């Protein structure tokens, strides 16, 4: 039984490591793309800024375009988080939060 709990802890630690590594890649890509544009940024530069190997990049993403899709999904999640305010709260306030989130995503 102790073995199972250790394994469970290892699994959680591994899942957290995966999440952190993906986040490093997304953050690095976001910084570079905002500054220089998508076409000017290479996988090599993303991995260098993220502090991971190119092999690690390809463990999580098949190509740079896949990372861009993940980055877009991550950014638009902030907008989707505002939807409950539209349905459950004050509609005017909900719309304001939704639009502010949208503007933040498209202007960053």
C-alpha positions in Angstrom: 0.0 0.0 0.0 2.8 2.4 0.7 4.1 1.7 -2.7 0.8 2.8 -4.3 0.9 6.1 -2.4 4.4 6.7 -3.4 3.5 6.0 -7.0 0.5 8.3 -6.7 2.8 11.1 -5.5 5.2 10.4 -8.3 2.4 10.6 -10.8 1.2 13.9 -9.4 4.7 15.3 -9.4 5.2 14.2 -13.0 1.9 15.8 -14.0 2.9 19.0 -12.4 6.3 18.9 -14.2 4.5 18.4 -17.5 2.2 21.3 -16.8 5.2 23.5 -15.8 7.2 22.6 -18.9 4.3 23.3 -21.2 3.8 26.6 -19.4 7.4 27.5 -19.9 7.2 26.8 -23.6 3.9 28.8 -23.9 5.3 31.8 -22.0 8.5 31.8 -24.0 6.6 31.6 -27.3 4.2 34.3 -26.3 7.0 36.7 -25.3 8.9 36.1 -28.6 5.9 36.2 -30.9 4.5 39.4 -29.3 7.9 41.1 -29.8 9.0 39.7 -33.2 6.0 38.0 -34.9 5.2 34.4 -35.5 7.3 34.0 -38.7 10.5 35.4 -37.1 10.4 33.0 -34.1 12.0 29.5 -34.4 11.5 26.5 -32.2 15.2 26.8 -31.2 14.7 30.3 -29.9 11.5 29.3 -28.0 13.3 26.3 -26.3 16.3 28.4 -25.5 14.2 31.1 -23.8 12.2 28.4 -22.0 15.3 26.6 -20.8 14.4 23.2 -22.4 15.7 21.1 -25.2 14.3 20.9 -28.7 13.5 17.3 -27.9 11.4 18.4 -25.0 9.5 20.8 -27.3 8.7 17.9 -29.7 7.5 15.8 -26.8 4.7 18.2 -26.3 4.1 19.7 -29.8 4.6 18.2 -33.2 5.4 21.6 -34.8 5.5 25.3 -34.0 2.0 25.7 -35.3 0.7 23.2 -32.7 2.2 25.4 -30.0 0.5 28.4 -31.5 -2.8 26.6 -31.3 -2.2 25.8 -27.6 -1.2 29.4 -27.0 -4.4 30.6 -28.6 -6.5 28.2 -26.6 -4.7 29.3 -23.4 -5.3 33.0 -24.1 -9.0 32.5 -25.1 -9.6 30.5 -21.9 -9.5 33.8 -20.1 -12.4 35.0 -22.2 -14.4 31.8 -21.7 -14.0 32.2 -17.9 -16.2 35.3 -18.2 -19.2 33.4 -19.7 -20.7 32.4 -16.3 -20.8 36.1 -15.4 -23.0 36.6 -18.5 -25.5 34.0 -17.5 -25.4 34.1 -13.7 -24.7 37.7 -12.7 -25.5 41.2 -13.7 -25.7 41.1 -17.5 -24.2 44.5 -18.0 -21.3 43.7 -15.7 -20.8 40.3 -17.3 -20.6 41.8 -20.8 -18.1 44.4 -19.5 -15.9 41.7 -18.1 -16.2 39.6 -21.2 -15.3 42.5 -23.5 -12.4 43.6 -21.3 -11.0 40.0 -21.4 -11.5 39.9 -25.1 -9.7 43.2 -25.7 -6.8 42.1 -23.4 -6.3 38.9 -25.5 -6.5 40.6 -28.9 -4.3 43.6 -28.0 -1.5 41.6 -26.2 
